[in-house]
Amino acid sequence: MKKSLLSALLVCSIAVSAVPNIAFADNYDQQIQEKDQKISDLQGKQSDVQTQIDGLTAEIATVSGKVNELEAKQEKLNQDTLKLQDKIATLKVRIAKRNEVIKNQARDTQVKGQATNYVSAVLEADSLSDVVGRVQAMTTMVKANKSLMEQQKADEKAVEAKVKDNEAKVAEIAANQKELETQKNSIANKQAELNVVKANYAAEQATAEQDKAKLKKDQEAAKAEQARILKEQEAAAKAQKAEQERQAKEAAKAQKAFEAEQAKAAEEAAKAQEQTKETTESSSTTASSSTSEESTTTSSSTEASSTEATETSSTDNSSTPTPTPTPAPTPSTGGGSKVDHTGSGNMYAVGQCTWYVKSVAPWAGTYWGNGCQWGASAAADGFQVDGSPAPGSIVVFGQGQSVGTWNADPVYGHVAYVQSYNASNNTITITQGGMGFPTPTGPNTATLSAAGLQYIHP
């Protein structure tokens, strides 16, 4: 009976301990669904931001096209200006020559009295026809002088008009070009901001996907634990059933033995009664007492046997050891004193990103390798390397990792100097060098998301 109680208690304890695990395993599905929903929302937001970025890119292309058109007009205007300047120079030469002729005529009129000569020429004519000829000649000279003065004024006005027209066109194109450049820069800034927002969404999505993967892994472990517990429950149920069958058999066997013993005792008592039938009353009482004692002894023997079997079963059930859980490993943090590289000089190739960072952060190592290797090298030299951005730190980009609007080299990676950190939108402003920049020796400034990067602290 005690064995039955112990077996039932064992089965109940296993069943109760399995309930939280089963419930927790089922709860993983809900958590994974929540992560899927979050990932879907983030993907939708990234798609919306990309649509805006594409729109801004189209606007930049349109504005750039207008700038190129203005530049082409500017080039044509420059060519026209050169031709106009040549015409202006020619007109000025003509004007100067006419001025010289007009001055000479005025001087002759004052010095030689040309008006008097006109009268003398008429009076000294030999005939009427000679007078008419001389008058016509003088009229032609006067008209020529008048035409010369009119042409002089027209040329001067033409020069003035062409100069003003040229200056107005140059000013208009310059103003338009400046306005378009301003628009282009404004759109580019918006595009950069949207790129940062998109990068933040991508980082959040990556984190959510990592959490989802961990939840799935934990769910599989919980299901495996659930299967193990169910298996133990089935084994315990089988053991309980086997124990009940064994106890039933032993009880039936003991009952048969008891009944046989009772029958034997009754038979012996009947024989004794027959033998002592003729004896005295005291002898009859003694025989009866003897029969009672014998019955009591048999009962005591049976109870002792049952007690011994129960204790043996209890000992067997308590001999199974309880497994001790293995503690989870604790991550190693490392540490040590930092190596001072301040006076080691800059041994990196000029124009590389590593050369620029070493030039602005002399405390960086001289032989830390390629950009993607700097994190491990700095940690080996005792520097703090983590994912927390801070001004004055060095940011490390892995092989092919995003650097805002471009990706780091797939073999060498990239490093840059953190100029500032904006905690409100989790962005960093960096300065950097490299052969792919307009200024390889730096500084080339950029602002990008601070998420998912490695930082070396001085």
VOGU-3710 file (C-alpha; in Angstrom, 3 decimals, decimal comma):
1> mkksllsall> 0,000/0,000/0,000  2,841/2,384/0,854  4,503/1,582/-2,473  1,303/2,510/-4,321  1,125/5,852/-2,523  4,772/6,637/-3,291  4,362/5,771/-6,994  1,229/7,900/-7,289  2,976/10,788/-5,529  5,943/10,525/-7,923
11> vcsiavsavp> 3,681/10,632/-10,993  1,771/13,642/-9,630  4,992/15,554/-8,908  6,268/14,969/-12,465  2,927/16,069/-13,959  2,820/19,257/-11,853  6,432/20,166/-12,691  5,646/19,772/-16,415  2,761/22,285/-16,443  4,907/25,485/-16,384
21> niafadnydq> 7,220/24,131/-19,048  4,307/23,236/-21,332  2,699/26,648/-20,794  6,047/28,395/-21,369  6,654/26,413/-24,564  3,231/27,453/-25,853  3,950/31,089/-24,884  6,913/31,153/-27,309  4,520/31,038/-30,276  2,880/34,280/-29,148
31> qiqekdqkis> 6,259/35,982/-28,613  7,485/34,835/-32,041  4,274/36,161/-33,640  4,865/39,519/-31,950  8,434/39,624/-33,317  7,150/38,720/-36,803  4,650/41,582/-36,584  7,378/43,983/-35,471  9,659/42,860/-38,301  6,806/43,301/-40,793
41> dlqgkqsdvq> 6,110/46,823/-39,470  9,797/47,749/-39,722  9,977/46,407/-43,262  6,945/48,522/-44,158  8,555/51,607/-42,635  11,775/50,907/-44,532  9,771/50,594/-47,747  8,055/53,952/-47,100  11,383/55,624/-46,353  12,915/54,082/-49,481
51> tqidgltaei> 10,023/55,473/-51,527  10,763/58,936/-50,128  14,478/58,457/-50,816  13,719/57,438/-54,403  11,532/60,522/-54,800  14,293/62,760/-53,466  16,788/61,030/-55,745  14,542/61,831/-58,709  14,296/65,456/-57,526  18,074/65,643/-57,212
61> atvsgkvnel> 18,397/64,236/-60,732  15,943/66,853/-62,032  17,710/69,701/-60,253  21,086/68,362/-61,385  19,759/68,321/-64,958  18,686/71,957/-64,622  22,087/72,845/-63,173  23,763/71,099/-66,095  21,513/73,010/-68,529  22,426/76,287/-66,838
71> eakqeklnqd> 26,074/75,345/-66,942  25,698/74,636/-70,674  23,959/78,002/-71,113  26,712/79,586/-69,066  29,308/78,029/-71,342  27,456/79,257/-74,429  27,061/82,674/-72,870  30,777/82,725/-72,168  31,427/82,002/-75,842  28,922/84,692/-76,857
81> tlklqdkiat> 30,560/87,052/-74,383  33,945/86,486/-76,007  32,446/87,271/-79,429  30,601/90,273/-77,981  33,787/91,509/-76,369  35,492/91,237/-79,764  32,671/93,259/-81,371  32,812/95,772/-78,535  36,559/96,128/-79,037  36,065/96,614/-82,818
91> lkvriakrne> 33,367/99,231/-82,196  35,581/100,997/-79,709  38,393/101,140/-82,295  35,999/102,530/-84,868  34,687/105,038/-82,361  38,217/106,069/-81,478  39,084/106,574/-85,159  35,926/108,600/-85,767  36,685/110,670/-82,706  40,110/111,373/-84,169
101> viknqardtq> 38,570/112,401/-87,536  35,980/114,607/-85,823  38,663/116,229/-83,685  40,822/116,904/-86,755  37,882/118,459/-88,622  37,054/120,629/-85,622  40,708/121,648/-85,370  40,839/122,516/-89,106  37,667/124,573/-88,779  39,150/126,584/-85,903
111> vkgqatnyvs> 42,645/126,953/-87,359  42,028/127,316/-91,082  38,550/128,884/-91,039  36,932/126,182/-93,096  33,511/127,948/-93,074  35,127/130,984/-94,786  36,709/128,633/-97,329  33,252/127,330/-98,228  32,080/130,881/-99,056  35,274/131,646/-100,949
121> avleadslsd> 34,869/128,491/-102,949  31,427/129,643/-104,119  32,521/133,179/-104,891  35,573/132,025/-106,797  33,549/129,707/-109,027  34,104/130,306/-112,795  30,538/129,597/-113,818  27,105/128,715/-112,539  27,691/125,058/-113,167  30,964/125,327/-111,246
131> vvgrvqamtt> 29,033/126,907/-108,371  26,465/124,094/-108,404  29,226/121,498/-108,438  31,035/123,141/-105,573  27,812/123,447/-103,522  26,997/119,785/-104,135  30,497/118,800/-103,078  30,227/120,811/-99,886  26,735/119,366/-99,230  28,145/115,844/-99,616
141> mvkankslme> 30,921/116,669/-97,142  28,420/118,039/-94,620  26,199/114,952/-95,007  29,216/112,678/-94,590  30,186/114,476/-91,405  26,590/114,238/-90,137  26,423/110,509/-91,011  29,742/110,012/-89,259  28,374/111,603/-86,079  25,156/109,553/-86,231
151> qqkadekave> 27,085/106,309/-86,772  29,331/107,283/-83,884  26,337/107,713/-81,561  24,704/104,480/-82,796  27,895/102,486/-82,200  28,273/103,926/-78,711  24,649/103,000/-77,859  25,112/99,501/-79,312  28,191/98,938/-77,184  26,377/100,111/-74,069
161> akvkdneakv> 23,302/97,931/-74,798  25,388/94,812/-75,530  27,385/95,240/-72,334  24,226/95,655/-70,222  22,526/92,685/-71,909  25,558/90,492/-71,325  25,822/91,524/-67,691  22,075/90,856/-67,125  22,302/87,365/-68,609  25,367/86,507/-66,559
171> aeiaanqkel> 23,671/87,731/-63,372  20,449/85,819/-64,145  22,218/82,532/-64,816  24,393/82,929/-61,726  21,309/83,561/-59,555  19,453/80,580/-61,022  22,459/78,358/-60,615  22,874/79,431/-56,992  19,175/78,747/-56,268  19,370/75,311/-57,888
181> etqknsiank> 22,500/74,446/-55,932  20,704/75,446/-52,735  17,760/73,222/-53,650  20,091/70,370/-54,531  21,915/70,631/-51,199  18,617/70,804/-49,286  17,312/67,683/-51,020  20,623/65,899/-50,418  20,400/66,713/-46,706  16,862/65,313/-46,556
191> qaelnvvkan> 18,039/62,216/-48,379  20,879/61,769/-45,875  18,448/62,096/-42,970  16,147/59,504/-44,532  19,115/57,199/-45,044  19,848/57,483/-41,320  16,191/56,712/-40,494  16,259/53,729/-42,847  19,503/52,488/-41,278  17,928/52,756/-37,814
201> yaaeqataeq> 14,908/50,761/-38,978  17,233/48,169/-40,502  19,151/47,935/-37,219  15,898/47,492/-35,281  14,807/44,814/-37,749  18,123/42,998/-37,350  17,705/43,100/-33,567  14,122/41,809/-33,831  15,242/38,999/-36,132  17,994/38,070/-33,691
211> dkaklkkdqe> 15,446/38,045/-30,846  13,135/35,904/-32,971  15,941/33,423/-33,685  16,726/33,228/-29,962  13,035/32,692/-29,137  12,841/29,870/-31,685  15,930/28,284/-30,191  14,483/28,589/-26,678  11,179/27,215/-27,959  12,921/24,150/-29,382
221> aakaeqaril> 14,715/23,638/-26,068  11,414/23,993/-24,179  9,722/21,499/-26,499  12,606/19,073/-26,021  12,270/19,485/-22,248  8,520/18,987/-22,545  9,041/15,771/-24,551  11,541/14,543/-21,945  9,067/15,190/-19,108  6,239/13,480/-20,987
231> keqeaaakaq> 8,502/10,496/-21,553  9,303/10,410/-17,839  5,564/10,628/-17,092  4,868/7,665/-19,380  7,685/5,669/-17,778  6,391/6,546/-14,292  2,858/5,519/-15,284  4,151/2,186/-16,593  6,180/1,691/-13,436  3,133/2,503/-11,298
241> kaeqerqake> 0,997/0,031/-13,242  3,664/-2,665/-12,939  3,982/-1,985/-9,198  0,209/-2,217/-8,726  0,106/-5,525/-10,597  3,007/-6,853/-8,520  1,351/-5,747/-5,273  -1,942/-7,336/-6,375  -0,172/-10,632/-7,078  1,654/-10,525/-3,732
251> aakaqkafea> -1,589/-9,684/-1,913  -3,384/-12,587/-3,590  -0,526/-14,912/-2,742  -0,457/-13,743/0,878  -4,228/-14,142/1,100  -4,028/-17,713/-0,157  -1,247/-18,489/2,298  -3,233/-16,955/5,144  -6,350/-18,884/4,224  -4,353/-22,118/3,987
261> eqakaaeeaa> -2,782/-21,484/7,379  -6,152/-20,712/8,918  -7,606/-23,900/7,462  -4,680/-25,888/8,798  -5,048/-24,323/12,258  -8,765/-25,055/12,282  -8,085/-28,649/11,319  -5,480/-29,024/14,070  -7,820/-27,435/16,581  -10,589/-29,883/15,660
271> kaqeqtkett> -8,236/-32,800/16,107  -7,084/-31,468/19,451  -10,657/-31,061/20,566  -11,368/-34,666/19,659  -8,295/-35,879/21,565  -9,144/-33,846/24,653  -12,803/-34,551/24,550  -12,501/-36,801/27,529  -10,075/-34,652/29,506  -10,838/-32,254/32,275
281> esssttasss> -12,175/-28,726/31,879  -8,777/-27,192/32,687  -7,146/-29,261/29,988  -9,807/-28,035/27,560  -9,099/-24,422/28,585  -5,312/-24,934/28,144  -5,819/-26,362/24,684  -8,037/-23,414/23,721  -5,409/-20,924/25,029  -2,709/-22,688/23,070
291> tseestttss> -4,781/-22,399/19,882  -5,272/-18,637/20,479  -1,557/-18,030/21,004  -0,715/-19,925/17,853  -3,187/-17,792/15,864  -1,713/-14,599/17,311  1,824/-15,704/16,386  0,788/-16,374/12,785  -0,834/-12,927/12,467  2,244/-11,189/13,892
301> steassteat> 4,472/-13,062/11,441  2,302/-11,949/8,501  2,373/-8,285/9,584  6,155/-8,371/10,031  6,577/-9,775/6,513  4,334/-7,014/5,053  6,246/-4,281/6,924  9,609/-5,574/5,689  8,399/-5,612/2,047  7,127/-2,019/2,363
311> etsstdnsst> 10,411/-0,747/3,800  12,360/-2,497/1,031  10,180/-0,805/-1,652  10,622/2,601/0,027  14,396/2,120/0,066  14,428/1,230/-3,665  12,367/4,293/-4,639  14,531/6,708/-2,643  17,798/5,405/-4,107  17,436/7,298/-7,457
321> ptptptpapt> 19,628/10,482/-7,335  18,202/13,870/-8,355  20,135/15,389/-11,328  21,976/18,670/-10,590  21,514/21,414/-13,253  24,676/22,571/-15,023  25,327/26,326/-14,518  25,342/28,542/-17,639  28,801/29,771/-18,724  29,700/33,347/-17,774
331> pstgggskvd> 31,131/35,445/-20,647  34,756/36,521/-20,226  35,305/40,285/-20,143  39,106/40,360/-20,450  41,131/43,395/-19,445  44,629/44,675/-18,747  46,671/47,877/-18,875  46,616/49,880/-22,109  49,692/50,089/-24,354  50,765/53,713/-24,959
341> htgsgnmyav> 51,227/54,252/-28,731  51,335/58,074/-28,632  54,999/58,378/-29,567  55,134/55,428/-31,986  54,670/57,489/-35,151  52,316/56,844/-38,081  53,504/53,836/-40,095  50,311/53,371/-42,164  50,196/54,152/-45,899  49,397/57,801/-46,624
351> gqctwyvksv> 45,904/58,205/-48,067  44,467/55,141/-46,306  41,713/55,346/-43,674  44,079/53,882/-41,044  46,653/56,622/-41,734  44,064/59,372/-41,218  42,708/57,934/-37,937  46,229/57,479/-36,553  47,019/61,109/-37,487  43,994/62,483/-35,558
361> apwagtywgn> 44,122/59,888/-32,725  47,854/59,393/-31,932  46,933/56,999/-29,099  45,857/54,401/-31,683  48,201/51,479/-32,358  50,831/51,667/-35,087  50,514/48,047/-36,219  46,828/47,232/-35,658  46,434/45,895/-39,219  43,584/46,621/-41,627
371> gcqwgasaaa> 40,487/48,573/-40,545  38,390/45,479/-39,790  41,176/44,167/-37,478  41,454/47,249/-35,267  38,833/46,152/-32,708  40,586/42,872/-31,864  44,044/44,510/-31,936  42,922/47,329/-29,603  41,362/44,863/-27,159  44,618/42,876/-27,152
381> dgfqvdgspa> 46,471/46,104/-26,245  44,143/46,676/-23,264  41,803/49,293/-24,800  38,054/49,286/-24,098  36,155/47,999/-27,157  32,341/47,909/-27,099  29,197/49,043/-28,934  28,793/52,387/-27,114  29,508/55,452/-29,325  31,359/58,427/-27,790
391> pgsivvfgqg> 33,106/61,556/-29,140  36,835/60,982/-29,495  36,489/57,236/-29,995  37,394/55,232/-33,116  34,569/53,472/-34,979  35,370/50,162/-36,702  33,479/48,870/-39,759  33,637/45,185/-40,610  34,226/43,723/-44,060  31,510/45,050/-46,388
401> qsvgtwnadp> 29,648/46,760/-43,505  27,522/49,818/-44,301  29,190/53,238/-43,812  26,058/55,338/-44,321  25,688/55,750/-48,110  28,415/53,234/-49,093  29,896/49,939/-47,874  33,311/49,260/-46,385  35,860/47,256/-48,385  34,816/43,552/-48,395
411> vyghvayvqs> 38,374/42,516/-47,442  39,942/45,342/-45,426  36,945/46,978/-43,719  37,171/50,639/-42,634  37,910/52,880/-39,607  36,961/56,496/-38,848  37,200/59,054/-36,037  34,017/59,879/-34,079  33,659/63,664/-34,035  30,336/63,772/-32,128
421> ynasnntiti> 27,400/61,619/-31,019  23,696/62,617/-31,113  21,815/60,478/-28,583  18,392/61,843/-29,621  18,455/60,039/-32,978  21,397/57,676/-32,277  23,705/59,083/-34,976  27,421/59,794/-35,104  29,312/62,401/-37,102  32,647/61,019/-38,292
431> tqggmgfptp> 35,731/62,264/-40,106  37,616/59,858/-42,313  40,221/59,399/-45,015  40,759/56,975/-47,874  41,571/56,762/-51,576  37,886/56,811/-52,526  37,310/60,331/-51,127  37,916/63,705/-52,818  40,512/64,323/-50,091  42,239/60,971/-49,376
441> tgpntatlsa> 44,211/62,381/-46,436  40,974/63,755/-44,893  39,047/65,042/-43,251  35,900/63,855/-45,054  32,831/64,329/-42,832  29,682/62,141/-42,751  26,729/61,512/-40,420  25,267/58,012/-40,078  23,504/55,628/-37,701  25,518/54,594/-34,626
451> aglqyihp> 23,784/51,240/-34,257  25,541/47,902/-34,761  29,105/49,313/-34,836  32,260/48,697/-32,795  33,979/51,516/-30,891  37,534/51,782/-29,497  37,812/54,161/-26,533  41,050/56,028/-25,664
//
